[in-house]
Amino acid sequence: MMVQQIAFVLVLITAIYFIRKRILLIRSAIRLGKESETGGNKTDRLKNMLLVAFGQKKMFKKIIPAILHLFIYVGFLVINLEVMEFVVDGIAGTHRIFAPWLGSFYSVLMNVFEFLAVAVLLACVFFLIRRNILKVPRFWSAEMTNWPRMDANLILVTEIVLMTAILTMNAADQVLQTRDSHYVATGSLFFSSFLVPIFQNTSTSVLIVIERFAWWFHIIGIFGFAVYVTYSKHLHIFLAFPNTYFANLEPKGHIKNMPVVTREVKSMLGLETTTTTGDPGRFGAKDVNDLTWTNLMAAFSCTECGRCTSECPANQTGKKLSPRKIMMDTRDRLEAVGKSMATGGAGLNDGKTLLNDYISKEEINACTSCNACVEACPVMINPLEIIIELRRYVAMEESGSPAQWNSMFQNMETSFAPWKFSAADRFNWVKD
Amino acid sequence: MTAPTLAELTAKGETPEILFWVGCAGSFDDRAKRVTKAFVKILNATHTKFAVLGNEEACTGDPARRAGNEFLFQMQAINNIQILNGYGVKKIVTACPHCFNTIKNEYPELGGTYEVIHHSTYLQQLINQGKIKLTDTNSFKGKKITYHDSCYLGRANNIYEAPREVLQALDADLVEMKRCRTTGLCCGAGGAQMFKEPEKGNKDINVDRAEEALATGATTVAVACPFCMTMMTDGVKTKEKEAEVKVKDLAELIAEAQGL
């Protein structure tokens, strides 16, 4: 037993080591972002978090994936309780340590876990079919290259394998319960009892090996998955909560003000005499460190479901813009900078920037600011904020907006209208 | 057409109930000017005490901000706010969702706080107050009308019902497009797209939307935004349906139904 305990603690420490390393890297990447004004009151923020993240409210705009996703989500939350028992058992060298404490309720709990395991398994199978056989278009659009598609499939397959391990373990365990007092009686477990006949004629020693193998496989799988999650698009399982909490509470039509510009404009118009101190910094965003930390957290929260892109009018009519790609590019850039910083590399100064090297002007110029992507996101990510910041950089730092926009700017400066009409003719409509 | 300016009223020592913010499209675009006039007719017919800014009005800056030119936006905004505050304006009604959104949501943090109402909501209020009475014999009764949601009213400001209630008051047969309300498809003009050619793609957004509107079988496509008006009208023309299907603003529909 002692050997298993030592092995378990080593596995646990290894998992914690890798997860911690990744969390620190992601945290330092997010911290590259600028301060974010979190307006509004805490109650509204909490409400958003409870309804949208915890309550999955926005998922239910598409009812079938919403229900399947709900199974996986509830399964994840509840089965984690069982993982706690696994960890305690692993360290203490015990078997089903919670059983004596919970009495007959333990059996109820195990049945609930098994029900969820089966639900998760089936949901994952459905999701694999939707992705790979039915080929739902949003999982196959341009930015869904090999890796993002593989990432999604790996997650689904891992979950199926892990759930199978739980059910196998419980089936073997149920047979062992009839032969060895070490195996605490759990009562009949509904779903795994269907597997019991497979193991009925197996020798006790082989069964012990099967049960132990499934146990180890499951727990190592969970730890491995936990490490993998930090590299994958699957981080939304944690980040959906802070992301919805810090989401914008203003009406969607509101674009964030730039107080630094207000100060300059007011002093230009002679409305404010306060002398501006210090460098105003870069206008708009060229790279990830020009965005707010909430924009950057959003990039890590994105699970690449593509609901934004499938609602985007530009994308639907064949333009290059994809709001999902805006988030994926922001994250890819952050990963590159983060890794470089962690290894003492050039970090942000590697000669690349989010604009141009990751996101092209053609993409940001195609946006109609219609907010369809913002409305669609189940975890309240706002790709439009990033697009506007990039446009601000192009317009104000590079004067590189499309020629027709530059003409529009000129018209507005000279005739106070986006078109080339004389300001003196503005009220002529009353005469015709 | 009579539309008093705020300067005239102020000189007479009078204060209007509302300021009608006409907007650049409503002032210069020929098609949108007809909407402006229809709305003024309604205001006059309902004896609403209103004023316009006339030549003192300037672009709100919406397209500049959305195209990334924050300096230009704030120049426009702060100048407008000075004029509005100078007159002590309290309540603004506008027929443009972009002006509406900008003045309502973006001017307050620059020093301009007003009650801002889009004309769809204002028309609904006039109907509810009984100031606009529509007879059972109005020309839209029973006609198929579809409503195109403007992004800057709908998703941007959660105004989905007021325009529809106005249409229901016409006793028309309101038919919805597949993509409506929160999933309504943009006409393609927002975010300063109105002022440039679209990026390369395989279709124009307004054509896609016009096809969807035509598929409802409606003979009238109701809009509540001058940019949507341009885009939908062009889309319907592209499909060569302009003889059978008319694109009209809510104000025009109400004015027409009242015989104004």
Interface residues (C-beta under 8 A of the other chain):
Chain A: E250 P251 K252 G253 H254 I255 N257 M258 V261 T262 E264 V265 K266 M268 L269 L271 F283 G284 E311 P313 A314 Q316 T317 G318 K319 K320 L321 E362 N365 A366 C367 T368 S369 C370 N371 A372 V374 E375 A376 I388 L390 R391 R392 Y393 V394 A395 M396 S401 P402 Q404 W405 S407 M408 F409 M412 E413 F416 A417 P418 W419 F421 A423 A424 D425 R426 F427 N428 W429 V430 K431 D432
Chain B: M1 T2 A3 T5 V22 C24 G26 S27 F28 D29 K33 T36 K37 V52 G54 N55 E57 A58 C59 G61 P63 A64 R65 R66 A67 G68 N69 E70 F71 L72 Q74 M75 Q76 I78 N79 Q82 N101 K104 N105 E106 E109 L110 C151 Y152 R155 A156 N157 N158 T182 T183 L185 C186 G188 A189 G190 G191 A192 Q193 M194 F195 K196 E197 P198 E199 K200 G201 N202 K203 D204 I205 D208
